Amino acid sequence: MLKFKIVTNEEECRDLWKKYSKKQILWDLWDFRFCFHTDNFKFNFIVGFDDKNEIGLLPLVFDIKEKYYTYFGEEFPEQNKFLLKDKKNIKFFLENCPKNTSIYYIGPEEAKYYDFAAGGKRYFLDLDKYGNSFESYLKSFNKKHRKNLNYDLRKLKEKGYVVEHNKIKDFERFVELNKKRFGTESNYNEAGFVLSMSKFVDAALRINALDVISIKIGNNAEAVGLGVFYNDVYYVLGFGRNVEITNLGKLLIAEQIKSAIAS
């Protein structure tokens, strides 16, 4: 019979995470998830045992304000995993979750072991299919689409834009542009989220994984994208652009794809 133990000490939780996380993707890294662990959360990691042998970990936290349990890192990190030696035990860990537990953005590979409710879609671009070539990727578009895109990018080039990387001071401009682009729906209206993302930028800098792309016109950053490289994957984590300048979004996406290819 399986038994379960709750761990609430931060240091013990960190050690457990590092013990069971395989560090395959960005969100497997403690330092990135911890950026989103604020004073509003308390650790509530569930450790499972078969007799005296540890069998895995479900890393929950308690949201003090909203009064519910969720996965460590709250809602911004994705691809949440059950850190178990045998994934067939997922159902037992779920049965031992406290009431009012909600886990979002569960990694798709976990669905092989439990019938989770479907979540929102996420999009991935496999650049290996195009020989890691931006030109080959463009050739996958139909002729009209490709012609229109090249025309739009040429018109922007006439404005004399400059692309810069990792101008960290442009993070503030990124926040400003994101709020202007998304209005009340922008997460960056929340001071706590801005602080978490600032910590995230610092964490990415420490491992030389950060890619802030700034598109400048007349010395002003008119579009800023936030990306991170990790283990041969480029993560697009946010953007902001001047909505009064058409097609900046297309240009920023093109530059992010080029960065992914160059990484």
Helices and strands as residue ranges (DSSP letters): E 2-7, H 10-20, G 26-28, H 30-33, G 34-36, E 41-43, E 45-50, E 53-58, E 60-63, E 68-71, E 83-84, G 87-89, H 90-95, G 108-112, G 127-130, H 134-138, H 143-157, E 162-165, G 168-170, H 171-182, G 183-185, G 187-189, H 191-206, E 210-217, E 220-230, E 233-241, H 248-262
